[in-house]
Amino acid sequence: MAVGAAVHHDRRTVTVFVPTARASRLLRDLASNGRIAVGVSLASHEAYQLKGTYVSSKPTDDAERAHQEARRNSLLASALEAGYPEAIARPLTMGLAYTPGVAITFRAEEVFLQTPGPGAGTLLS
Amino acid sequence: MGILPDEIKPAMQGVIPSHVVTCSRDGTPNASAISQVYYVDADHVALSHQFFNKTKRNIEENPRAAVWVISPETFEAWDLELEFVGSETSGPVFEVMEMQIEAIASIVGMKGIFKLRAADIFRVTAATKAVGERIPLTEIRAPR
């Protein structure tokens, strides 16, 4: 489970932040295959999937950790707004460990809609 | 004794969505949220086949899947590794899953959108508690 992501200025390169505990197998797979799929979703069920090619990885830095903290807080707000009770929303979101972390950068090549419904799976770009 | 511990059962009630990852024959991964991973027995789970056609196609090409589930009680997460066994469109597992999917849909405002097409049965080949990506409940501060 990644905590936060950043889209670069070219709007094609994306960095996703993964806890180090989760990253070792992921990086091994990326080294052998190079293909990546990342699901992103809001608590409202609006969801997308990015598919692309692995570029690089490095330990997260202070600025990235600050970004992750902000994203975690906004995820909590989003979950509460979507109607999740506090007893679920807070531990679910604030329980996401993000440090130490690894910043995994990839080139996004396809974006799919994944919001539940008849349009799920549609290639958007 | 089966692979799935009893403590994993709350993670399979559909309270918090799970995630499933599959891979096509050419090695392209696909990640998708799923309403529920249904506990069949200590060695088998069922995934609800609703919309995720790419997942279904991948399973036909490559019958392995990885699943992430999280308990709404302890907020501990598990990784499951699965192998596809077969699809059921009737019978007790399908009927219970259909009822639960309808209940979940009603709760999350997706009634009429969530519809169970099949219960896809998988054998669990590994179940690993995800260590290090969750902060223990006792360390999460309540709001001031």
Chai-1 contact restraints between the chains, C-beta under 6 A:
chainA,res_idxA,chainB,res_idxB,connection_type,confidence,min_distance_angstrom,max_distance_angstrom,comment,restraint_id
A,M1,B,E133,contact,1.0,0.0,6.0,A-B,restraint_1
A,P19,B,E133,contact,1.0,0.0,6.0,A-B,restraint_2
A,A21,B,G132,contact,1.0,0.0,6.0,A-B,restraint_3
A,A21,B,E133,contact,1.0,0.0,6.0,A-B,restraint_4
A,R22,B,E133,contact,1.0,0.0,6.0,A-B,restraint_5
A,N33,B,G27,contact,1.0,0.0,6.0,A-B,restraint_6
A,R35,B,G27,contact,1.0,0.0,6.0,A-B,restraint_7
A,R35,B,T28,contact,1.0,0.0,6.0,A-B,restraint_8
A,R35,B,P29,contact,1.0,0.0,6.0,A-B,restraint_9
A,A37,B,P29,contact,1.0,0.0,6.0,A-B,restraint_10
A,A37,B,N30,contact,1.0,0.0,6.0,A-B,restraint_11
A,A37,B,A31,contact,1.0,0.0,6.0,A-B,restraint_12
A,G39,B,A31,contact,1.0,0.0,6.0,A-B,restraint_13
A,I88,B,P72,contact,1.0,0.0,6.0,A-B,restraint_14
A,P91,B,F75,contact,1.0,0.0,6.0,A-B,restraint_15
A,P91,B,L137,contact,1.0,0.0,6.0,A-B,restraint_16
A,P91,B,I140,contact,1.0,0.0,6.0,A-B,restraint_17
A,M94,B,I140,contact,1.0,0.0,6.0,A-B,restraint_18
A,G95,B,F75,contact,1.0,0.0,6.0,A-B,restraint_19
A,G95,B,R134,contact,1.0,0.0,6.0,A-B,restraint_20
A,G95,B,I135,contact,1.0,0.0,6.0,A-B,restraint_21
A,G95,B,I140,contact,1.0,0.0,6.0,A-B,restraint_22
A,A97,B,E133,contact,1.0,0.0,6.0,A-B,restraint_23
A,A97,B,R134,contact,1.0,0.0,6.0,A-B,restraint_24
A,A97,B,I135,contact,1.0,0.0,6.0,A-B,restraint_25
A,P116,B,M110,contact,1.0,0.0,6.0,A-B,restraint_26
A,P116,B,I113,contact,1.0,0.0,6.0,A-B,restraint_27
A,G117,B,I113,contact,1.0,0.0,6.0,A-B,restraint_28
A,A120,B,F51,contact,1.0,0.0,6.0,A-B,restraint_29
A,G121,B,N53,contact,1.0,0.0,6.0,A-B,restraint_30
A,G121,B,K54,contact,1.0,0.0,6.0,A-B,restraint_31
